[in-house]
């Protein structure tokens, strides 16, 4: 992977997450924590996992290895997502500006297991993981009676 491709992945990540965030603005507060048959127990729990995982990988790229997905493990309000997600996107833009995609990163999983991957590999993982959880959010939004936004990579690339 080269820097230009890494930048496209971060642009896509932020674009797709923003589209989800825009739809989340329409969700009634009582639907945020309603027990759900998919995701992480509720819409709010699934959003928290998505944001928390993007943040956790940023921490690993900066030399920290959090022992839990966070910092939003208890995120239960839309306003928390609205505040935290832009900070996470800004972090990913810093990563692609400062790190080479082939640079190797040593980190520990939340279970404490040591691993090493390149910045590019981590970015690919985060991109795929986030797409999967945005898909779960789509399911939950439909289940709750809302219309989700399209977030496919090809849609982003078509502009």
C-alpha positions in Angstrom: 0.0 0.0 0.0 1.2 3.5 -0.7 0.4 6.8 1.0 -2.2 7.8 -1.6 -4.1 4.6 -1.1 -3.9 5.0 2.7 -5.3 8.5 2.4 -8.2 7.2 0.2 -9.0 4.6 2.9 -9.1 7.3 5.7 -11.1 9.6 3.5 -13.6 6.7 2.9 -13.7 5.8 6.6 -14.5 9.4 7.6 -17.0 9.8 4.8 -18.9 6.6 5.6 -18.9 7.2 9.3 -20.2 10.8 8.8 -23.1 9.4 6.7 -23.9 7.1 9.6 -23.7 9.9 12.0 -26.0 12.0 9.9 -28.7 9.2 10.1 -28.1 8.7 13.8 -29.3 12.3 14.3 -32.8 11.1 13.4 -32.9 8.4 16.1 -35.2 9.0 19.0 -33.4 8.9 22.4 -35.4 5.9 23.5 -34.2 3.9 20.5 -30.5 4.4 21.3 -30.5 1.8 24.1 -33.4 -0.4 23.0 -32.3 -4.0 23.3 -31.5 -5.3 19.8 -31.2 -8.7 18.1 -27.9 -7.7 16.4 -24.7 -5.8 17.0 -23.6 -5.1 20.5 -27.0 -5.3 22.3 -28.4 -2.0 21.1 -27.8 0.7 18.5 -25.9 2.8 21.0 -23.8 -0.2 22.0 -22.9 -1.0 18.4 -22.0 2.6 17.6 -19.9 2.7 20.8 -18.1 -0.5 19.6 -17.4 1.0 16.2 -16.0 4.3 17.5 -14.2 2.6 20.3 -12.4 0.2 17.9 -11.3 3.0 15.6 -10.0 4.8 18.7 -8.3 1.7 20.1 -6.3 1.1 16.9 -5.2 4.8 16.9 -3.9 4.2 20.4 -1.9 1.2 19.2 -0.4 3.2 16.4 0.8 5.7 19.0 2.5 3.1 21.2 -0.4 2.5 23.7 -2.2 -0.8 24.0 -5.5 -0.3 25.8 -6.8 -3.3 27.7 -10.4 -2.6 26.6 -12.0 -1.1 23.6 -12.6 2.5 24.4 -12.8 5.3 25.3 -16.5 5.0 24.7 -17.3 1.7 26.3 -20.3 3.3 28.0 -21.3 5.6 25.2 -25.1 5.9 25.4 -26.0 9.2 23.8 -25.9 10.5 20.3 -24.1 13.7 21.5 -21.2 11.5 22.7 -20.8 10.0 19.2 -21.1 13.5 17.7 -18.3 14.8 19.8 -15.9 11.8 19.8 -16.1 10.5 16.2 -14.6 13.7 14.6 -11.7 13.4 17.1 -11.1 9.8 15.9 -11.2 10.9 12.2 -8.7 13.6 12.9 -6.4 11.0 14.5 -6.6 8.8 11.4 -5.7 11.8 9.2 -2.6 12.4 11.4 -1.6 8.7 11.0 -1.6 8.9 7.2 0.2 12.2 7.2 3.0 11.0 9.6 3.4 7.2 9.1 4.5 5.2 6.2 2.1 2.4 5.3 4.9 -0.2 5.5 6.0 0.9 9.0 5.8 -1.9 11.4 3.9 -1.3 14.7 4.3 -3.4 17.8 1.2 -3.6 20.0 -0.7 -5.8 22.4 -4.3 -6.9 22.0 -6.9 -6.2 24.7 -6.0 -9.7 26.1 -2.3 -8.6 26.3 -1.0 -10.8 23.4 1.9 -9.1 21.6 1.6 -8.6 17.8 3.2 -6.6 15.0 1.5 -5.3 11.8 2.2 -2.6 9.4 0.4 0.7 9.5 -1.2 -0.2 6.1 -2.4 -3.6 7.4 -3.9 -2.0 10.4 -5.7 0.6 8.3 -7.1 -2.1 6.0 -8.3 -4.0 9.1 -9.9 -0.9 10.6 -11.6 -0.1 7.2 -13.0 -3.6 6.9 -14.0 -3.8 10.6 -15.8 -0.4 10.4 -17.6 -1.4 7.2 -18.9 -4.6 8.9 -20.2 -2.6 11.9 -21.7 0.1 9.8 -23.6 -2.8 8.2 -24.8 -3.9 11.6 -25.9 -0.3 12.2 -27.9 -0.4 9.0 -29.7 -3.5 10.2 -30.5 -1.9 13.5 -31.7 1.3 11.9 -34.0 -0.6 9.6 -35.2 -2.8 12.6 -36.0 0.4 14.5 -37.9 1.9 11.5 -35.3 4.3 10.1 -33.8 4.6 6.6 -30.0 4.1 6.6 -27.5 5.9 4.4 -25.5 4.1 1.8 -21.9 3.7 2.8 -20.4 1.4 0.2 -16.8 2.1 -0.9 -17.8 2.2 -4.6 -20.4 4.9 -3.8 -17.7 6.9 -2.2 -15.3 6.4 -5.1 -17.9 7.4 -7.6 -18.2 10.8 -5.8 
